[in-house]
């Protein structure tokens, strides 16, 4: 299953697009040669312990993820290690060249080493033996099998327990696709290896067991959890009910962190897609059931009229609530579109029409809510549907209905609409026979793809790197702009995927 969170082609490739338009169409051999050079450079020269971070200075001296990364630190959070490994697997699928499979296998090693006892992954992995005691890594603790389930009559579990962060060394992160991306990559690799690598296979099964038991009765997941859950969160404390509007809500940040059911940063939607991948790989009905419970949460979380879309986070009573000081209880244009795309994916995986049912009403509402330029607001006020913005005063954020000069720049408060694309896919799927849903589309060699590949090939330097203008933080955390540019893992991932699509379509 594809999870396209990156731009159509890498930023470095765009630099030479104008000069490539009149170039000759690339051959399959040219694309294969570029693919090999790029993969070999990343695998042999960029990797640290098999893993990757987000960005490097062109000389590879400086490296960072979301923060500065030491030479013994690799990043899990996309576009880090799992994303790079997934690109290697695309290359393997397109060429059947086992050197790409070996590169992916090497990429899995720091992920296996960085899996926590709680079952998932933190944002990054520490490979230095002298620093690894800062985390509760599964292999260091000798935890080979999931802990025994411990049933307790007074068990509540869930966010009311996890938000206390009593075990900070054991924090499984579902935010920003951290754990889910690692599980999807390792699942795909395990399948390619026919489950013969016991370290990879064991890590996948351990992680999936953890995600299953961390899932709420209504199908949602939280932002994080700090222990391998002894049992699923208590259904009495976390009842399965439909979303409703709160009687009132504070216009100022409450800092109470009551949002246990998360759509923000694709926490639950990525959990659903991960379970769909796991079911496709292993045929285990538990994973299909988990994906459908997650999709069931999406049905429950759709707000009633007059705003039949979704919020970023809900409390255990299924009311939209505050998260960070610039994330109010509101209907969201961004996450609502994510939900619609996820429901389409679940329908493709199950053929159950109930997952299509909420889509027309949500699209109609979102279209009516578009701004004058056709974009969507990130936030719409509950029930009034007025767009919400913030003014930033130092560390304080003040909620407002006007987009002013003090609008924070670190967060997107208006965004492009994906509604045309979503509605077209809805119409295509709704018109198909259910038996056609399982048919995988073969990659097609189009003029557009050939143009993209020419651009990608022409941007590759003599080393096999895509270098582009940009900044990276130095050892002190200061932004520096290397004269020779930077190397972005996101660019590598998307360009390798583009080359692999072309090679696969040219067979």
N, C-alpha and C positions, 0 to 999 in steps of 0.2 A: 504494500500500500504506500502511496506517495504522500509525503508530508511537506508541501512546498511552502516553506516560510521565508525563502530568500528571493531576491530580485531575479528577473528573467536571465540576465547574464551578469557576470562579475564586473565590478567597477573598472578594473584595469582594462578589460576588453573594450569598454565603451570609449576609452581614450583614442583608439585608432579606428573607430567605426567608420568615420567619414572616408578614410583612405582605403577602406576595404570594400566599399560598395561595388566598385568596378572590377575588383579582383576576380580571378578565375575561381569557379566553384571548387571547393576542396574535394580531394579524393578520400576514399576510405583509408588508404595507406597513410596519407598525410595526417588524418585525424588520429589514427592509431599511434603514429610516431610521436605526435604531440602529447597524447595521453600517457604514453610510456615515460617520456621525459619529465612531465609534470609530476607524475606519481613517484618516480624514482627520486626526484629532488626532495619532495615532501617526506617520503618514507626514510630516505637515507641521511638527509642533511637537516631537516627541520624538526623531526621527532625528538622528543626527550623521554627516554624510557618507553618508547612506543606511543606516547601521548602528545597532545597538542594544546596550544592556547589559542586566543583569538587573533592576535596581531603580533608581528615581529618587525623590527627594523630590517632593512634589506640585507645588512651584514649579519643578521641573526643574533646580534649581541643583546638587544633589548627585546623583551617579550612581555605580553600582558594578556590577561583575560578581562573580566570586568574590572579587575584591579591589577596592580603589578604582580607578576608571577616570577618566583625564583626559578633558577635552573632545574630544581627538583620538583617543581609543581606543574601539574597539567590540569586543564580545565575540562569539566564535564558539560557544563552549561553550553548549549549551542551558541555559536558555531564552533564548539570545541571538539573534543576527542570523538564522541560518537558520530558527529556530523561528518568528520573526515573519514572515519571508518566506513560509514555508509556510502560515501563517494567511491572508496576503493571497491566496495561490493558492486556498485553500478558498473565500474570498469570490468570487474570479473564477469558479471552477467553478460556484458556486451561482447566480450572477447574470448571467454573461457580460458584466459591466461592465468595460471595458478599463482603467478607472482603477485597479482593483485589480491588474491585470496590470502596469501601469506602476509601481505601488508596489512590487511584487515585483521588478521589473527594477531599480529604484533600490536595493533592498535587496541585490541581487547585486553592485553595484559595489564596495563595500568588501571583499567576499569575493574577487572577482577581483584586487583590488589587494593582498590579503593572502595570496594563495597562495604557498607557499614553493617554492624550487627543488626541494626533496625531493619535492614533489608534493601535500602536504596542507596543513594549517593548524595553527598554534599556538593556544593558548587564546584569544588576543585578537589584534587587528590594530591596528597603529599607522598613523595617516593623516598625521601631521605629517611633512612632507618632511625636516625637520632631525633626526628621530629614527628614520627608517626604516632607517638603516644598522645598527641593532641586530639586524636580521633579514635573511636572504637571500631577499628577495621575488622571485618569478619575473619579474614584469614589469620590475622595476628592473634585473634581471640580463640582460634581453633574451632570456630562455629561452622561446621560443615552442613548441618541440617537445620531447618527451621525449628525454633524452640517448640516444646510441647505446648499445646493449647491449655490454658489454665482457666477453667470456668469458675467464676466467683459470683455469688448472689448479689453482692453490692457493687458489681462492676458498672461503671459509667463509660469510661474510655472517651475516645474522640477528643474534639478540640478543647473541651473543658479541662482535660488532663494535659494534652500536648502543648497548649499555649503557655503553660507555666515554664516550659523549657528546662526541666529539671536535669535532663541528660544532654547537655549541649554538645558533647563529644560524639553523639550518636544521632545526629539530625538528618533524617531523610528529607530531601527537598523535592517537592513536586512543582514548585514555582518555576516558571520560565522553561518548562520541558526538561528539567535536569534529570531526574530519575527516569522519566518516561522515555526520553531519547536514548539513554543508556540501555534500557530494557529492549527497546525496539531494535537497536543495532545488534545487541548480543543475541536476540531471538533470530534475527535474519542470518547472522553468522553461524549460529548453532544449526540452523536448517541447512546452510550451505555445506557445513562440515558433517552432516548426517549425525549430529549429536555425539561425535567421536571424541571431541575435546572435552574431557570431564570437567575441567576448570570452568570453561565457558558454559557448558550445560548446567553445572551446579549453580553458577551465579544467576543464570536466567530463572531457574526453577525457584531458587530462594527468593529472588526479587518479586516474582509473580505471586508467591505465597504471601509475602508481606503486603503487597498491594491489595490482594483479595480480602485480607482480614482488616485492613485499614479502611475499606470502603464502608460508607454509612448505609444504614438500612434503606434509605431512599435512593442510593446509587451514586451519591456525590463523593468527592474527596476533599480533604483540607490542604492548605498550603504546605504543611510539613507535619512530621511526627517524630518523636524523639526516643522511640523504643519499638521493638518488634511487638505489635499489639497482641496481648494474650488472648483476646477474643474480639469479635466485631463490636463497634460501639453499641451501647444499649438502646434498643428500639423504644423503650419507655421514655428515655431522656431525649432521644432524637426521633420524634415521631414522624411518620411518613404522611405529610399533608401538602396541600397545594399552596403555592405562593400567594400571598395577599399583601395589600398595602398596610403599612403600620398606621395606627391611629394618629400618631404624630412622630416627627423626627426632628432632631436638633440641626439647625443650620450651621452650627460650629462643631469642629472635630471633637468627638467624644473620647477617643483613645481608649475604648473599652475592648477592642479586638473580639467582638462577638461573632464575627463572620466566619462560621465554620464550614459552610458549603461554598466552594470557590469556583467561579468561572474566570475571574481575573487571571491574566497571564496564562490562560488556557489550561489551568490546573485539571479540571474535570474533563474537558473535551479531549485533552491529550491522553488522559487515563483511559477514556473510551477507545480511542484509536489504537492505543497500545494493546488493550485486551483483544480487539479485533485482529490485530496482527498475530497475537499469541494463539488465538483460536485457529487462524489460518495455518500457522506453523505446526501446531501440535494436535489439533482436532479435539482438544480437551473441552468438554461442555462447560466446565466451570468458567472458562475464559469468555465463552460466548455469553453465558448468563450474566457475567460481570459487566460486559459491554452493554447488554440490554438493560441491566439495572441502571447503568450510567445514563443511557439514553432515556430511560424512564424518568430519571431526575430532570432531564432537560424538558420533558413534557410537563412535569409538575412545576418547574420553575418559571414557565411562561406566565407572565403577569396577566391578570384579567383586564378587560376593557377598562379604561380607554387606551391602554398601552400594552398590547399583547406581544411584548418582547421580553428581554431579560436584563437582570441587574448583574453587577460584577460579583457581589457576594451576598449571602443570606445568613441570618442567624438560625438557630435550631428550630425556630417557629416559622421559618420560611418568609421572613420579612427582609427586604433589602436594608443593609446597614453600612455604616462607615467602615473603611479599611484605613489606608494611609490618609494624612491630612488633606490631600488633594483628590481623594476618591470617595465621594459622598454616596449615600443611599440614593440611587437614581437608576433610570433606564439607560442602557449604554448602547451607542451605535456600533462600537467596535466588537464587543463580546457577543452581541446579538447576532451579528453576521457570522462569527465563529460558530455559534450554536447551529445556525441554519446549515452551514457547510458540514458540520458534524452529523446532523440528522440525515443529510443526504448520503453521507458515507455509511451510516448505520443501515439505511435502507438498501444501499448496494450490497451490504454484507448479509442482510437477513431477508430481504424481500417483503418485510412486514409494512403494509401501507400506513399503519398508525404513526410511523415516524415522518411521513410526508404531510400528515393532516395539519399540523400547526403552521406550516410554511406559508401558504397563501395569505393568511391573516396577518402574520408578522411582516411579510414583505409589503403588503398594502399599508400597514401602519408606518413602517420605516420610510416608505416613499413619501407619505404625507408629511413626514418629519424632516425631510431633506432641507438643507439651508438654501439660500438664494442661488449659490453657485453649484448646487447639486451634491455637495458633500454632506456628511452627517456630523452632528455634534457627538462628542464622546459621551456627554451626559445630558439627559433630559430630566427635568424636575418631575418627581412623582405626581401623577394625576394632572397637573397643569400642562405638562409637556414643554415647558419653556427651556431652552438650552441653558446650561449652567457652565460658568467659568470660574476662575479664581484670580484674585490679585495677591501677589506675593509681597510681603513686608518682612524682610529678613527671613526668619524661620517660620513666620506665621503665614497662613493661607486664609484669605477671606473669600467666602462664597459670594458670587455675584451673578446677575443675569446679563451682564454686559462684557464684551471682550475688549479689555482696555490695555493700556500701555504696560501695566504691571503683570500681564499674563505670564506665568512661568514658562520657560523655554525647554525645560527638561522633560516635559510630558506633552503628549499630543491631545489637544482638546477639540480639534476638528480633523476629520479623516476622510479619505476617499471612499466612495460608495462601491461596494462589490455586488450591488443588488441585480444589475443586469446579468452578470455572470451566474449568480445564484439562481435567478429565475429561469434562465435558459437551461441550466442543468436540471432544475426541478421539472421543467416541461419535458426534457429529453427522457428522464427516468420515468416520469409518470406515464409516458406513452409507450414504454417498453413492456414486453412480456417479462414476467418474473424470471423465466428461465434464461433470459439474455443477460441478467445482471452479473452472472459469474464469468461471462466471457471477457477476457482481458484484451484491451486494445493493443495491437502491435504498433511499435513506433513507426512513424511515417517520415520519410525523407522529403521535406518540403523546402521550398525556396527560402523561406524565413529561417528554418533551422540551418540550412547551408550557409546563409549569410552570417548567422551568429557564430557558426563554427569557424568560418574564415576570420572573423574578428578575433575570436579566442586564440586561434593559431598564431595570427600575426602579432598578438600582444605578448607571446611567450618569449622570455629572454634566453640568452645562450645557456644559462644554467638549468632552464626548465622552470623558471619562476615567473609568476605574474606580479610585477612590482607596480605600485601606484602611489601618487602623492598622498600624504597623510601624516598623522602624528602617532607617537607611542610614548608611554610614560617611561622615564628612566628609573634607576634604582631608588631614587628619593621620591618617586611619585610625581615628578614634574613632567609636563607635556613637552616633548621635543619633536621637531620636524626634521627627520633625517634627510639630507640633501639627495640621497639616492632612493628615497621613498620607503614604503612599508610593504609588507607581505600580509595579506588578509586571508585567514582561513575561510571566511565566507566566500571570497572570490575563488579560491581554489576549489571549494566544494561545488559551487554552481558551475564553474567552467568545466570541471571534470564530468559532472553530470550531463552537461551539454554535449561534450565530446562523446561520451558513452552512448547517449541517445542517437547521435549521428551514426556511430559505428554500428550499433545494433540495427538501425533502420537501413543500413547499406548492405546488409548481408545478401 
